[in-house]
């Protein structure tokens, strides 16, 4: 009886450490994927600062407003990328349980999908501004430039968010959460672990 209990305890300990190791590895892959995505988003923001700033300073028509909106929009993108990278480099995954890791992965993955839906709304707003620019003499250049910028930014972000969602969806298979069942019987404790 004691031997079975010791064997069961050793098996449970080994399975738990294997489970934690697999979850850690999966979470690191997920986290590094997000880090790479934030570097892409930050690079996009920097490119838009340079090009948008140039267009804003050089022109006095719709291109000025196109550049202006690119700069303003990418202040937000740079902020998101910077904050996410700060969190990534200051995260302590040793404090997370395997369930917490999976939950964080799923939350991030779903956030990309929600953002992709919002990107469609941003593009629709940009399209509306471009259409409205033909009906406004006073604000024609501003509406056209802002609208074109919104369409460009939303198109990039839609592609980015969907790509990140599907990459993270693929990464979900790295999280192998074993099904554990325990039974107390006449002959002692038995357990099964499915991988």
N, CA and C atoms as an extended XYZ file, in Angstrom:
585
Properties=species:S:1:pos:R:3:atomname:S:1:resname:S:1:resid:I:1 pbc="F F F"
N         0.819       -1.191        0.000 N   UNK     1
C         0.000        0.000        0.000 CA  UNK     1
C         0.869        1.264        0.000 C   UNK     1
N         1.898        1.295        0.865 N   UNK     2
C         2.785        2.452        0.928 CA  UNK     2
C         3.539        2.626       -0.389 C   UNK     2
N         3.949        1.525       -0.984 N   UNK     3
C         4.685        1.576       -2.246 CA  UNK     3
C         3.811        2.192       -3.339 C   UNK     3
N         2.545        1.801       -3.411 N   UNK     4
C         1.638        2.367       -4.419 CA  UNK     4
C         1.454        3.862       -4.211 C   UNK     4
N         1.347        4.256       -2.942 N   UNK     5
C         1.186        5.681       -2.643 CA  UNK     5
C         2.433        6.466       -3.052 C   UNK     5
N         3.581        5.945       -2.778 N   UNK     6
C         4.835        6.617       -3.147 CA  UNK     6
C         4.961        6.706       -4.663 C   UNK     6
N         4.649        5.620       -5.354 N   UNK     7
C         4.711        5.610       -6.816 CA  UNK     7
C         3.705        6.606       -7.400 C   UNK     7
N         2.511        6.642       -6.828 N   UNK     8
C         1.482        7.578       -7.288 CA  UNK     8
C         1.929        9.018       -7.063 C   UNK     8
N         2.527        9.306       -5.907 N   UNK     9
C         2.991       10.659       -5.601 CA  UNK     9
C         4.113       11.075       -6.551 C   UNK     9
N         5.053       10.165       -6.807 N   UNK    10
C         6.157       10.466       -7.734 CA  UNK    10
C         5.600       10.706       -9.143 C   UNK    10
N         4.673        9.860       -9.558 N   UNK    11
C         4.068       10.039      -10.886 CA  UNK    11
C         3.324       11.351      -11.002 C   UNK    11
N         2.590       11.715       -9.974 N   UNK    12
C         1.855       12.977       -9.974 CA  UNK    12
C         2.818       14.159      -10.006 C   UNK    12
N         3.880       14.107       -9.222 N   UNK    13
C         4.872       15.175       -9.203 CA  UNK    13
C         5.523       15.325      -10.574 C   UNK    13
N         5.909       14.209      -11.183 N   UNK    14
C         6.541       14.238      -12.504 CA  UNK    14
C         5.590       14.813      -13.549 C   UNK    14
N         4.341       14.359      -13.525 N   UNK    15
C         3.353       14.847      -14.499 CA  UNK    15
C         3.099       16.333      -14.306 C   UNK    15
N         3.024       16.794      -13.064 N   UNK    16
C         2.794       18.217      -12.797 CA  UNK    16
C         3.951       19.062      -13.301 C   UNK    16
N         5.181       18.598      -13.080 N   UNK    17
C         6.331       19.378      -13.543 CA  UNK    17
C         6.410       19.379      -15.064 C   UNK    17
N         6.046       18.262      -15.692 N   UNK    18
C         6.021       18.199      -17.154 CA  UNK    18
C         4.958       19.138      -17.697 C   UNK    18
N         3.801       19.159      -17.055 N   UNK    19
C         2.708       20.042      -17.442 CA  UNK    19
C         3.144       21.498      -17.326 C   UNK    19
N         3.786       21.855      -16.206 N   UNK    20
C         4.248       23.226      -16.010 CA  UNK    20
C         5.310       23.596      -17.040 C   UNK    20
N         6.211       22.651      -17.322 N   UNK    21
C         7.262       22.921      -18.299 CA  UNK    21
C         6.637       23.164      -19.681 C   UNK    21
N         5.681       22.327      -20.070 N   UNK    22
C         5.016       22.514      -21.359 CA  UNK    22
C         4.279       23.838      -21.410 C   UNK    22
N         3.600       24.214      -20.327 N   UNK    23
C         2.885       25.484      -20.281 CA  UNK    23
C         3.850       26.653      -20.342 C   UNK    23
N         4.970       26.549      -19.613 N   UNK    24
C         5.973       27.614      -19.670 CA  UNK    24
C         6.501       27.796      -21.082 C   UNK    24
N         6.859       26.686      -21.716 N   UNK    25
C         7.380       26.758      -23.084 CA  UNK    25
C         6.342       27.360      -24.033 C   UNK    25
N         5.097       26.926      -23.901 N   UNK    26
C         4.024       27.429      -24.768 CA  UNK    26
C         3.793       28.916      -24.524 C   UNK    26
N         3.818       29.322      -23.252 N   UNK    27
C         3.590       30.730      -22.935 CA  UNK    27
C         4.744       31.586      -23.434 C   UNK    27
N         5.949       31.081      -23.362 N   UNK    28
C         7.107       31.824      -23.874 CA  UNK    28
C         6.988       32.009      -25.379 C   UNK    28
N         6.550       30.972      -26.090 N   UNK    29
C         6.342       31.090      -27.534 CA  UNK    29
C         5.272       32.144      -27.818 C   UNK    29
N         4.173       32.083      -27.090 N   UNK    30
C         3.083       33.048      -27.260 CA  UNK    30
C         3.560       34.471      -26.966 C   UNK    30
N         4.287       34.618      -25.876 N   UNK    31
C         4.781       35.928      -25.469 CA  UNK    31
C         5.788       36.490      -26.479 C   UNK    31
N         6.669       35.633      -26.978 N   UNK    32
C         7.646       36.084      -27.980 CA  UNK    32
C         6.980       36.448      -29.301 C   UNK    32
N         5.900       35.763      -29.635 N   UNK    33
C         5.131       36.121      -30.831 CA  UNK    33
C         4.551       37.522      -30.676 C   UNK    33
N         3.991       37.799      -29.501 N   UNK    34
C         3.455       39.138      -29.243 CA  UNK    34
C         4.562       40.191      -29.276 C   UNK    34
N         5.715       39.852      -28.721 N   UNK    35
C         6.842       40.789      -28.737 CA  UNK    35
C         7.217       41.146      -30.171 C   UNK    35
N         7.323       40.135      -31.025 N   UNK    36
C         7.659       40.387      -32.428 CA  UNK    36
C         6.595       41.262      -33.084 C   UNK    36
N         5.326       40.957      -32.798 N   UNK    37
C         4.235       41.771      -33.339 CA  UNK    37
C         4.324       43.219      -32.890 C   UNK    37
N         4.694       43.445      -31.650 N   UNK    38
C         4.802       44.821      -31.152 CA  UNK    38
C         5.994       45.555      -31.773 C   UNK    38
N         7.053       44.825      -32.100 N   UNK    39
C         8.153       45.452      -32.834 CA  UNK    39
C         7.696       45.858      -34.240 C   UNK    39
N         6.880       45.021      -34.865 N   UNK    40
C         6.324       45.363      -36.187 CA  UNK    40
C         5.438       46.598      -36.070 C   UNK    40
N         4.550       46.614      -35.084 N   UNK    41
C         3.660       47.758      -34.892 CA  UNK    41
C         4.463       49.025      -34.585 C   UNK    41
N         5.486       48.909      -33.750 N   UNK    42
C         6.338       50.053      -33.444 CA  UNK    42
C         7.095       50.541      -34.671 C   UNK    42
N         7.562       49.621      -35.506 N   UNK    43
C         8.242       49.998      -36.748 CA  UNK    43
C         7.302       50.723      -37.698 C   UNK    43
N         6.063       50.240      -37.779 N   UNK    44
C         5.041       50.900      -38.595 CA  UNK    44
C         4.820       52.327      -38.089 C   UNK    44
N         4.746       52.481      -36.776 N   UNK    45
C         4.540       53.806      -36.186 CA  UNK    45
C         5.705       54.732      -36.520 C   UNK    45
N         6.933       54.250      -36.393 N   UNK    46
C         8.094       55.090      -36.697 CA  UNK    46
C         8.122       55.503      -38.169 C   UNK    46
N         7.807       54.570      -39.057 N   UNK    47
C         7.767       54.895      -40.490 CA  UNK    47
C         6.706       55.950      -40.771 C   UNK    47
N         5.573       55.852      -40.096 N   UNK    48
C         4.508       56.838      -40.284 CA  UNK    48
C         4.851       58.189      -39.683 C   UNK    48
N         5.616       58.203      -38.601 N   UNK    49
C         6.084       59.481      -38.053 CA  UNK    49
C         6.951       60.199      -39.091 C   UNK    49
N         7.857       59.450      -39.694 N   UNK    50
C         8.784       60.047      -40.664 CA  UNK    50
C         8.038       60.519      -41.913 C   UNK    50
N         7.282       59.608      -42.528 N   UNK    51
C         6.590       59.966      -43.771 CA  UNK    51
C         5.460       60.967      -43.515 C   UNK    51
N         4.689       60.728      -42.463 N   UNK    52
C         3.591       61.639      -42.140 CA  UNK    52
C         4.088       63.028      -41.790 C   UNK    52
N         5.170       63.101      -41.026 N   UNK    53
C         5.744       64.401      -40.676 CA  UNK    53
C         6.228       65.154      -41.910 C   UNK    53
N         6.807       64.422      -42.835 N   UNK    54
C         7.275       65.013      -44.094 CA  UNK    54
C         6.090       65.574      -44.883 C   UNK    54
N         5.037       64.777      -45.047 N   UNK    55
C         3.852       65.226      -45.800 CA  UNK    55
C         3.172       66.408      -45.099 C   UNK    55
N         3.113       66.362      -43.803 N   UNK    56
C         2.480       67.421      -43.013 CA  UNK    56
C         3.229       68.744      -43.209 C   UNK    56
N         4.553       68.697      -43.196 N   UNK    57
C         5.360       69.913      -43.300 CA  UNK    57
C         5.473       70.426      -44.737 C   UNK    57
N         5.435       69.550      -45.697 N   UNK    58
C         5.745       69.933      -47.081 CA  UNK    58
C         4.534       70.430      -47.869 C   UNK    58
N         3.351       69.946      -47.602 N   UNK    59
C         2.188       70.239      -48.432 CA  UNK    59
C         1.159       71.092      -47.703 C   UNK    59
N         0.260       71.667      -48.509 N   UNK    60
C        -0.801       72.485      -47.935 CA  UNK    60
C        -2.162       72.109      -48.536 C   UNK    60
N        -2.311       70.846      -48.902 N   UNK    61
C        -3.577       70.350      -49.440 CA  UNK    61
C        -3.961       69.096      -48.660 C   UNK    61
N        -4.698       68.180      -49.265 N   UNK    62
C        -5.142       66.987      -48.542 CA  UNK    62
C        -3.972       66.134      -48.063 C   UNK    62
N        -2.826       66.229      -48.756 N   UNK    63
C        -1.651       65.458      -48.324 CA  UNK    63
C        -1.145       65.910      -46.955 C   UNK    63
N        -1.319       67.201      -46.663 N   UNK    64
C        -0.943       67.716      -45.340 CA  UNK    64
C        -1.755       67.004      -44.254 C   UNK    64
N        -3.057       66.896      -44.475 N   UNK    65
C        -3.930       66.269      -43.484 CA  UNK    65
C        -3.742       64.757      -43.445 C   UNK    65
N        -3.405       64.177      -44.591 N   UNK    66
C        -3.072       62.760      -44.641 CA  UNK    66
C        -1.866       62.494      -43.732 C   UNK    66
N        -0.813       63.293      -43.891 N   UNK    67
C         0.374       63.151      -43.052 CA  UNK    67
C         0.090       63.425      -41.592 C   UNK    67
N        -0.722       64.466      -41.343 N   UNK    68
C        -1.062       64.830      -39.972 CA  UNK    68
C        -1.779       63.681      -39.258 C   UNK    68
N        -2.760       63.099      -39.935 N   UNK    69
C        -3.494       61.985      -39.316 CA  UNK    69
C        -2.599       60.764      -39.138 C   UNK    69
N        -1.698       60.506      -40.078 N   UNK    70
C        -0.767       59.380      -39.923 CA  UNK    70
C         0.070       59.554      -38.664 C   UNK    70
N         0.550       60.770      -38.425 N   UNK    71
C         1.355       61.026      -37.226 CA  UNK    71
C         0.502       60.833      -35.977 C   UNK    71
N        -0.689       61.435      -35.964 N   UNK    72
C        -1.540       61.348      -34.766 CA  UNK    72
C        -1.972       59.909      -34.481 C   UNK    72
N        -2.346       59.181      -35.529 N   UNK    73
C        -2.791       57.795      -35.352 CA  UNK    73
C        -1.662       56.951      -34.776 C   UNK    73
N        -0.457       57.209      -35.226 N   UNK    74
C         0.659       56.363      -34.816 CA  UNK    74
C         1.265       56.751      -33.481 C   UNK    74
N         0.836       57.861      -32.916 N   UNK    75
C         1.157       58.127      -31.512 CA  UNK    75
C         0.502       57.030      -30.669 C   UNK    75
N        -0.734       56.688      -31.030 N   UNK    76
C        -1.455       55.620      -30.323 CA  UNK    76
C        -0.765       54.271      -30.566 C   UNK    76
N        -0.444       53.981      -31.838 N   UNK    77
C         0.220       52.706      -32.141 CA  UNK    77
C         1.547       52.570      -31.394 C   UNK    77
N         2.328       53.649      -31.373 N   UNK    78
C         3.618       53.612      -30.665 CA  UNK    78
C         3.399       53.411      -29.170 C   UNK    78
N         2.364       54.048      -28.631 N   UNK    79
C         2.050       53.879      -27.211 CA  UNK    79
C         1.664       52.441      -26.877 C   UNK    79
N         0.839       51.852      -27.733 N   UNK    80
C         0.428       50.451      -27.521 CA  UNK    80
C         1.637       49.529      -27.602 C   UNK    80
N         2.452       49.717      -28.643 N   UNK    81
C         3.637       48.864      -28.817 CA  UNK    81
C         4.610       49.042      -27.656 C   UNK    81
N         4.838       50.284      -27.253 N   UNK    82
C         5.764       50.551      -26.156 CA  UNK    82
C         5.296       49.950      -24.848 C   UNK    82
N         4.006       50.105      -24.539 N   UNK    83
C         3.459       49.558      -23.302 CA  UNK    83
C         3.519       48.036      -23.304 C   UNK    83
N         3.165       47.429      -24.428 N   UNK    84
C         3.190       45.959      -24.521 CA  UNK    84
C         4.614       45.434      -24.393 C   UNK    84
N         5.577       46.114      -25.003 N   UNK    85
C         6.976       45.680      -24.891 CA  UNK    85
C         7.480       45.865      -23.460 C   UNK    85
N         7.084       46.947      -22.816 N   UNK    86
C         7.458       47.155      -21.412 CA  UNK    86
C         6.930       46.001      -20.554 C   UNK    86
N         5.659       45.643      -20.768 N   UNK    87
C         5.073       44.536      -20.010 CA  UNK    87
C         5.802       43.229      -20.308 C   UNK    87
N         6.142       43.015      -21.573 N   UNK    88
C         6.820       41.771      -21.957 CA  UNK    88
C         8.156       41.635      -21.231 C   UNK    88
N         8.948       42.697      -21.245 N   UNK    89
C        10.289       42.611      -20.677 CA  UNK    89
C        10.296       42.667      -19.150 C   UNK    89
N         9.176       43.022      -18.548 N   UNK    90
C         9.091       43.067      -17.085 CA  UNK    90
C         8.175       41.993      -16.509 C   UNK    90
N         7.763       41.054      -17.344 N   UNK    91
C         6.868       39.990      -16.881 CA  UNK    91
C         7.646       38.940      -16.098 C   UNK    91
N         7.008       38.413      -15.075 N   UNK    92
C         7.579       37.330      -14.281 CA  UNK    92
C         6.631       36.143      -14.386 C   UNK    92
N         6.936       35.247      -15.321 N   UNK    93
C         6.009       34.141      -15.550 CA  UNK    93
C         6.070       33.091      -14.451 C   UNK    93
N         7.053       33.193      -13.583 N   UNK    94
C         7.127       32.212      -12.496 CA  UNK    94
C         5.951       32.370      -11.532 C   UNK    94
N         5.297       33.520      -11.567 N   UNK    95
C         4.160       33.759      -10.677 CA  UNK    95
C         2.844       33.270      -11.288 C   UNK    95
N         2.884       32.797      -12.539 N   UNK    96
C         1.661       32.384      -13.228 CA  UNK    96
C         1.494       30.874      -13.180 C   UNK    96
N         0.287       30.453      -12.937 N   UNK    97
C        -0.021       29.027      -13.024 CA  UNK    97
C        -0.220       28.673      -14.496 C   UNK    97
N        -0.178       27.394      -14.846 N   UNK    98
C        -0.439       27.014      -16.238 CA  UNK    98
C        -1.797       27.510      -16.738 C   UNK    98
N        -2.803       27.498      -15.878 N   UNK    99
C        -4.122       27.999      -16.284 CA  UNK    99
C        -4.071       29.503      -16.539 C   UNK    99
N        -3.308       30.238      -15.711 N   UNK   100
C        -3.153       31.683      -15.920 CA  UNK   100
C        -2.466       31.961      -17.255 C   UNK   100
N        -1.465       31.157      -17.578 N   UNK   101
C        -0.746       31.338      -18.834 CA  UNK   101
C        -1.676       31.138      -20.026 C   UNK   101
N        -2.458       30.068      -19.962 N   UNK   102
C        -3.399       29.804      -21.042 CA  UNK   102
C        -4.447       30.906      -21.122 C   UNK   102
N        -4.911       31.373      -19.993 N   UNK   103
C        -5.908       32.440      -19.962 CA  UNK   103
C        -5.360       33.729      -20.583 C   UNK   103
N        -4.133       34.083      -20.231 N   UNK   104
C        -3.506       35.291      -20.805 CA  UNK   104
C        -3.331       35.135      -22.313 C   UNK   104
N        -2.922       33.965      -22.737 N   UNK   105
C        -2.765       33.695      -24.170 CA  UNK   105
C        -4.105       33.883      -24.882 C   UNK   105
N        -5.161       33.296      -24.328 N   UNK   106
C        -6.482       33.398      -24.950 CA  UNK   106
C        -7.005       34.836      -24.956 C   UNK   106
N        -6.759       35.573      -23.878 N   UNK   107
C        -7.193       36.971      -23.821 CA  UNK   107
C        -6.507       37.799      -24.908 C   UNK   107
N        -5.213       37.596      -25.062 N   UNK   108
C        -4.473       38.334      -26.083 CA  UNK   108
C        -4.957       37.960      -27.475 C   UNK   108
N        -5.159       36.672      -27.693 N   UNK   109
C        -5.629       36.208      -28.997 CA  UNK   109
C        -6.989       36.818      -29.320 C   UNK   109
N        -7.896       36.841      -28.355 N   UNK   110
C        -9.222       37.412      -28.570 CA  UNK   110
C        -9.162       38.926      -28.765 C   UNK   110
N        -8.219       39.571      -28.106 N   UNK   111
C        -8.047       41.017      -28.275 CA  UNK   111
C        -7.677       41.351      -29.721 C   UNK   111
N        -6.830       40.531      -30.329 N   UNK   112
C        -6.495       40.744      -31.746 CA  UNK   112
C        -7.744       40.618      -32.620 C   UNK   112
N        -8.586       39.654      -32.321 N   UNK   113
C        -9.789       39.447      -33.124 CA  UNK   113
C       -10.767       40.614      -32.953 C   UNK   113
N       -10.937       41.089      -31.737 N   UNK   114
C       -11.813       42.250      -31.488 CA  UNK   114
C       -11.276       43.478      -32.212 C   UNK   114
N        -9.966       43.685      -32.135 N   UNK   115
C        -9.363       44.833      -32.816 CA  UNK   115
C        -9.551       44.749      -34.325 C   UNK   115
N        -9.491       43.553      -34.885 N   UNK   116
C        -9.719       43.404      -36.327 CA  UNK   116
C       -11.126       43.874      -36.688 C   UNK   116
N       -12.101       43.569      -35.839 N   UNK   117
C       -13.465       44.056      -36.068 CA  UNK   117
C       -13.546       45.570      -35.978 C   UNK   117
N       -12.853       46.162      -35.013 N   UNK   118
C       -12.825       47.621      -34.895 CA  UNK   118
C       -12.146       48.266      -36.103 C   UNK   118
N       -11.137       47.592      -36.641 N   UNK   119
C       -10.435       48.128      -37.813 CA  UNK   119
C       -11.378       48.303      -38.996 C   UNK   119
N       -12.333       47.402      -39.124 N   UNK   120
C       -13.327       47.526      -40.204 CA  UNK   120
C       -14.141       48.805      -40.000 C   UNK   120
N       -14.493       49.105      -38.758 N   UNK   121
C       -15.237       50.334      -38.465 CA  UNK   121
C       -14.398       51.573      -38.766 C   UNK   121
N       -13.106       51.521      -38.432 N   UNK   122
C       -12.226       52.656      -38.731 CA  UNK   122
C       -12.154       52.904      -40.238 C   UNK   122
N       -12.029       51.834      -41.003 N   UNK   123
C       -11.966       51.968      -42.464 CA  UNK   123
C       -13.278       52.539      -42.996 C   UNK   123
N       -14.401       52.107      -42.451 N   UNK   124
C       -15.697       52.638      -42.872 CA  UNK   124
C       -15.791       54.133      -42.550 C   UNK   124
N       -15.286       54.527      -41.398 N   UNK   125
C       -15.257       55.952      -41.040 CA  UNK   125
C       -14.393       56.745      -42.002 C   UNK   125
N       -13.258       56.178      -42.387 N   UNK   126
C       -12.388       56.837      -43.361 CA  UNK   126
C       -13.060       56.974      -44.713 C   UNK   126
N       -13.725       55.915      -45.124 N   UNK   127
C       -14.449       55.953      -46.395 CA  UNK   127
C       -15.529       57.046      -46.360 C   UNK   127
N       -16.233       57.144      -45.234 N   UNK   128
C       -17.266       58.168      -45.085 CA  UNK   128
C       -16.662       59.574      -45.186 C   UNK   128
N       -15.509       59.800      -44.557 N   UNK   129
C       -14.868       61.115      -44.619 CA  UNK   129
C       -14.454       61.470      -46.047 C   UNK   129
N       -13.910       60.492      -46.764 N   UNK   130
C       -13.516       60.742      -48.152 CA  UNK   130
C       -14.749       61.115      -48.976 C   UNK   130
N       -15.836       60.392      -48.776 N   UNK   131
C       -17.079       60.705      -49.508 CA  UNK   131
C       -17.606       62.086      -49.125 C   UNK   131
N       -17.527       62.433      -47.857 N   UNK   132
C       -18.035       63.725      -47.382 CA  UNK   132
C       -17.158       64.883      -47.858 C   UNK   132
N       -15.909       64.605      -48.182 N   UNK   133
C       -15.002       65.679      -48.610 CA  UNK   133
C       -15.481       66.359      -49.889 C   UNK   133
N       -16.185       65.627      -50.740 N   UNK   134
C       -16.703       66.211      -51.975 CA  UNK   134
C       -17.879       67.145      -51.752 C   UNK   134
N       -18.471       67.085      -50.578 N   UNK   135
C       -19.648       67.904      -50.285 CA  UNK   135
C       -19.326       69.101      -49.404 C   UNK   135
N       -18.066       69.244      -49.014 N   UNK   136
C       -17.686       70.338      -48.126 CA  UNK   136
C       -16.567       71.152      -48.757 C   UNK   136
N       -16.865       72.423      -49.041 N   UNK   137
C       -15.817       73.281      -49.607 CA  UNK   137
C       -14.770       73.623      -48.556 C   UNK   137
N       -15.239       73.980      -47.375 N   UNK   138
C       -14.342       74.469      -46.324 CA  UNK   138
C       -13.408       73.377      -45.792 C   UNK   138
N       -13.925       72.171      -45.634 N   UNK   139
C       -13.153       71.094      -45.010 CA  UNK   139
C       -12.798       69.969      -45.978 C   UNK   139
N       -12.864       70.229      -47.259 N   UNK   140
C       -12.643       69.188      -48.271 CA  UNK   140
C       -11.278       68.520      -48.122 C   UNK   140
N       -10.219       69.334      -48.065 N   UNK   141
C        -8.864       68.764      -47.960 CA  UNK   141
C        -8.672       67.981      -46.668 C   UNK   141
N        -9.185       68.543      -45.572 N   UNK   142
C        -9.020       67.873      -44.277 CA  UNK   142
C        -9.767       66.535      -44.258 C   UNK   142
N       -11.026       66.539      -44.692 N   UNK   143
C       -11.802       65.298      -44.689 CA  UNK   143
C       -11.182       64.248      -45.602 C   UNK   143
N       -10.722       64.686      -46.771 N   UNK   144
C       -10.119       63.733      -47.712 CA  UNK   144
C        -8.824       63.151      -47.142 C   UNK   144
N        -7.954       64.013      -46.632 N   UNK   145
C        -6.680       63.546      -46.079 CA  UNK   145
C        -6.862       62.659      -44.865 C   UNK   145
N        -7.717       63.088      -43.935 N   UNK   146
C        -7.977       62.282      -42.745 CA  UNK   146
C        -8.618       60.948      -43.122 C   UNK   146
N        -9.555       60.997      -44.060 N   UNK   147
C       -10.231       59.769      -44.484 CA  UNK   147
C        -9.286       58.783      -45.146 C   UNK   147
N        -8.431       59.285      -46.032 N   UNK   148
C        -7.464       58.403      -46.693 CA  UNK   148
C        -6.496       57.798      -45.687 C   UNK   148
N        -6.091       58.592      -44.714 N   UNK   149
C        -5.198       58.086      -43.677 CA  UNK   149
C        -5.890       57.014      -42.839 C   UNK   149
N        -7.149       57.270      -42.475 N   UNK   150
C        -7.882       56.287      -41.670 CA  UNK   150
C        -8.026       54.968      -42.423 C   UNK   150
N        -8.272       55.043      -43.730 N   UNK   151
C        -8.385       53.825      -44.532 CA  UNK   151
C        -7.053       53.084      -44.567 C   UNK   151
N        -5.954       53.818      -44.765 N   UNK   152
C        -4.625       53.193      -44.792 CA  UNK   152
C        -4.298       52.542      -43.452 C   UNK   152
N        -4.478       53.295      -42.375 N   UNK   153
C        -4.127       52.774      -41.048 CA  UNK   153
C        -5.006       51.577      -40.685 C   UNK   153
N        -6.299       51.682      -40.965 N   UNK   154
C        -7.215       50.580      -40.647 CA  UNK   154
C        -6.891       49.342      -41.471 C   UNK   154
N        -6.503       49.530      -42.716 N   UNK   155
C        -6.155       48.386      -43.573 CA  UNK   155
C        -4.925       47.670      -43.041 C   UNK   155
N        -3.902       48.457      -42.668 N   UNK   156
C        -2.700       47.842      -42.087 CA  UNK   156
C        -3.054       47.098      -40.803 C   UNK   156
N        -3.782       47.780      -39.910 N   UNK   157
C        -4.099       47.179      -38.613 CA  UNK   157
C        -4.992       45.954      -38.748 C   UNK   157
N        -5.917       45.964      -39.705 N   UNK   158
C        -6.764       44.804      -39.948 CA  UNK   158
C        -5.908       43.600      -40.342 C   UNK   158
N        -4.986       43.826      -41.263 N   UNK   159
C        -4.082       42.755      -41.703 CA  UNK   159
C        -3.212       42.281      -40.542 C   UNK   159
N        -2.665       43.230      -39.802 N   UNK   160
C        -1.804       42.924      -38.658 CA  UNK   160
C        -2.565       42.127      -37.596 C   UNK   160
N        -3.741       42.630      -37.202 N   UNK   161
C        -4.509       41.978      -36.134 CA  UNK   161
C        -4.963       40.582      -36.529 C   UNK   161
N        -5.414       40.423      -37.772 N   UNK   162
C        -5.828       39.084      -38.213 CA  UNK   162
C        -4.641       38.127      -38.275 C   UNK   162
N        -3.511       38.616      -38.785 N   UNK   163
C        -2.317       37.759      -38.850 CA  UNK   163
C        -1.902       37.332      -37.448 C   UNK   163
N        -1.880       38.269      -36.502 N   UNK   164
C        -1.500       37.937      -35.128 CA  UNK   164
C        -2.512       36.972      -34.503 C   UNK   164
N        -3.780       37.165      -34.793 N   UNK   165
C        -4.800       36.248      -34.258 CA  UNK   165
C        -4.541       34.826      -34.750 C   UNK   165
N        -4.345       34.672      -36.063 N   UNK   166
C        -4.181       33.323      -36.604 CA  UNK   166
C        -2.850       32.695      -36.184 C   UNK   166
N        -1.810       33.497      -36.033 N   UNK   167
C        -0.535       32.960      -35.536 CA  UNK   167
C        -0.722       32.477      -34.098 C   UNK   167
N        -1.400       33.271      -33.277 N   UNK   168
C        -1.621       32.875      -31.889 CA  UNK   168
C        -2.607       31.709      -31.788 C   UNK   168
N        -3.558       31.646      -32.703 N   UNK   169
C        -4.456       30.495      -32.732 CA  UNK   169
C        -3.657       29.222      -32.994 C   UNK   169
N        -2.711       29.309      -33.893 N   UNK   170
C        -1.822       28.177      -34.166 CA  UNK   170
C        -0.965       27.857      -32.939 C   UNK   170
N        -0.513       28.895      -32.233 N   UNK   171
C         0.286       28.687      -31.018 CA  UNK   171
C        -0.521       28.034      -29.901 C   UNK   171
N        -1.836       28.095      -29.976 N   UNK   172
C        -2.683       27.491      -28.937 CA  UNK   172
C        -2.439       25.994      -28.813 C   UNK   172
N        -2.046       25.368      -29.908 N   UNK   173
C        -1.802       23.922      -29.859 CA  UNK   173
C        -0.577       23.572      -29.013 C   UNK   173
N         0.271       24.557      -28.704 N   UNK   174
C         1.432       24.309      -27.848 CA  UNK   174
C         1.048       24.118      -26.383 C   UNK   174
N        -0.138       24.616      -26.011 N   UNK   175
C        -0.615       24.468      -24.633 CA  UNK   175
C        -1.276       23.106      -24.516 C   UNK   175
N        -0.560       22.144      -23.957 N   UNK   176
C        -1.150       20.813      -23.771 CA  UNK   176
C        -1.565       20.704      -22.314 C   UNK   176
N        -2.839       20.862      -22.088 N   UNK   177
C        -3.355       20.774      -20.730 CA  UNK   177
C        -3.835       19.352      -20.507 C   UNK   177
N        -3.137       18.618      -19.667 N   UNK   178
C        -3.532       17.230      -19.452 CA  UNK   178
C        -4.822       17.137      -18.658 C   UNK   178
N        -5.573       16.126      -18.984 N   UNK   179
C        -6.768       15.833      -18.214 CA  UNK   179
C        -6.355       14.898      -17.091 C   UNK   179
N        -6.587       15.312      -15.878 N   UNK   180
C        -6.174       14.507      -14.738 CA  UNK   180
C        -7.426       13.987      -14.038 C   UNK   180
N        -7.402       12.718      -13.715 N   UNK   181
C        -8.503       12.181      -12.931 CA  UNK   181
C        -7.921       11.294      -11.842 C   UNK   181
N        -8.490       11.412      -10.682 N   UNK   182
C        -8.021       10.640       -9.541 CA  UNK   182
C        -9.173        9.786       -9.020 C   UNK   182
N        -8.842        8.618       -8.551 N   UNK   183
C        -9.877        7.741       -7.987 CA  UNK   183
C        -9.339        7.100       -6.714 C   UNK   183
N       -10.175        7.039       -5.724 N   UNK   184
C        -9.821        6.404       -4.459 CA  UNK   184
C       -10.521        5.050       -4.431 C   UNK   184
N        -9.726        4.009       -4.390 N   UNK   185
C       -10.303        2.664       -4.423 CA  UNK   185
C        -9.912        1.854       -3.211 C   UNK   185
N       -10.365        0.614       -3.188 N   UNK   186
C       -10.084       -0.290       -2.082 CA  UNK   186
C        -8.592       -0.598       -2.019 C   UNK   186
N        -7.951       -0.709       -3.175 N   UNK   187
C        -6.537       -1.077       -3.216 CA  UNK   187
C        -5.600        0.123       -3.145 C   UNK   187
N        -6.118        1.321       -2.997 N   UNK   188
C        -5.252        2.494       -2.905 CA  UNK   188
C        -5.696        3.596       -3.859 C   UNK   188
N        -4.772        4.468       -4.160 N   UNK   189
C        -5.043        5.623       -5.022 CA  UNK   189
C        -4.545        5.309       -6.431 C   UNK   189
N        -5.369        5.609       -7.392 N   UNK   190
C        -4.916        5.478       -8.774 CA  UNK   190
C        -5.207        6.789       -9.502 C   UNK   190
N        -4.461        7.067      -10.519 N   UNK   191
C        -4.697        8.280      -11.302 CA  UNK   191
C        -4.297        8.020      -12.748 C   UNK   191
N        -4.918        8.785      -13.626 N   UNK   192
C        -4.550        8.722      -15.042 CA  UNK   192
C        -4.311       10.130      -15.531 C   UNK   192
N        -3.394       10.267      -16.422 N   UNK   193
C        -3.106       11.552      -17.040 CA  UNK   193
C        -3.113       11.362      -18.547 C   UNK   193
N        -3.907       12.155      -19.226 N   UNK   194
C        -3.984       12.059      -20.688 CA  UNK   194
C        -3.225       13.208      -21.296 C   UNK   194
N        -2.414       12.943      -22.298 N   UNK   195
C        -1.641       13.980      -22.994 CA  UNK   195
C        -2.168       14.162      -24.384 C   UNK   195
